[in-house]
Every structure is written in structure tokens, then in C-alpha cells.
């Protein structure tokens, strides 16, 4: 186990339960884009979005809609729908998430909350949960250049928190995109949780060195004692 000085934690599926928010927002966007529910095209898009959980939402829409400007339009609509659903109380913390973040920080481990949402939606989510200031840092793809599965958010957190070595970073998430991001960054530990997108076999196949039931188990996993 490396000497962990920073934990980069995913949000939806890892520290936050979305209450079906992502599926609902995606369904609305696809309807607006003229993709008929029940069609093979619709089914393929929903399946891909679920498999690509954790990836920047703009990248997902760019895969669906390569025409100039269409992916950006779809992403803006997606985030508007997410904002409304967040405001209605759709999201809740994963049980034990706040306590886990508090324990990590009490151990002297910095915490960064990372998401595939845009900045406005991430802030809306943090405000709805009462999590402003809960972590040392929050990052979205626009803050770093690219979202997961690229390493940019992990490396941006390292720079922002003035760490000397990326091997002192643990990346924790529920998706293969989280695992790939951590590995690409050179993080000392890449770990999965089972409260979100992918199962243990999928997470380990993507490079997870450890898989635990939930975020509540992460402080023990990273314990310096």
C-alpha cells in the first residue's frame, strides 16, 4: 500500500446515489434529439451510455452525434435536465460517504471529488448535498482539459494540492473509466467500489488493485495505521 496523501473520489455511483437521475436526463435528451424510445438506435445509445459510465458526458454525446455543434447542444440540455432533477431531491449521499471523507481528511489525506458533469452541475450537486467545503477540492472535465478516462483530473488535483509524487494518490471509483484514469495518471492505488456502474470482475479487468463494497470501506483500505 502506498503512502496515500490524496484520494481522488468519483461522485455519482461512488460517493453519491443518483436516484435514476442520469437515466432520466438521458431519456429526455434522446427524445429531444428525435431518437425514438424502443428503437434499436435508442437501445444502443442507452447501453453505450451505461457502459461508458464515468466518462465525460460531452464525450458520450460526441459519440452519438458527430455533427458540428450537436453534441454540445445535447450536453447543455442534459445538464439542464440534471440541474432540475438535482433540485427536486433526486440525489442522496451513498451511506457513509460524508463520514468516510471526514475520516480521510482527519488522517491527513487530501480529498478531491471528481465528476464527468460540467462545473455548474457539479456545484448544483454539491450545494444540494450540503457538500460545499466537504472536500479539499472538486474538479470537472473543464477544470482539467479532459474528463475520464483520461488522467487530466487526477494530475490537475496533484498540481492544485502541491503533491510531489502521483504515486501518493489513490483513485477510487465505480466505473472502468475511473480505473483507466487512475492507471493513466500513474496513481499508486486504483480501487473500485460496488455501489455504481460496474461489478467487481469488470473493475478488476480494468485495473483495480482493490475492490471494496462501498466508500464507507475506503478509510480502512487507505489507513496509515
ABEGO torsion letter per residue (X at the ends): XBBBABBBBBBBGAABBAGGAAAAAAAAAAAAAGBBBGBAAAAAAAAAAAAABGBBAAAAAAAABABBGAAAAAAAAAAAAAAAAAAAGABBBBBGAAAAAAAAAAAGBBBBBBBABBAAAAAAAAAAAGABGABABBBBAAAAGBBOABAAAAAAAAAAAGBABAAABBBBBABAAAAAAAAAAGBABBBBBAABABBAAAAAAAGBABBBABAAAAAAAABAX
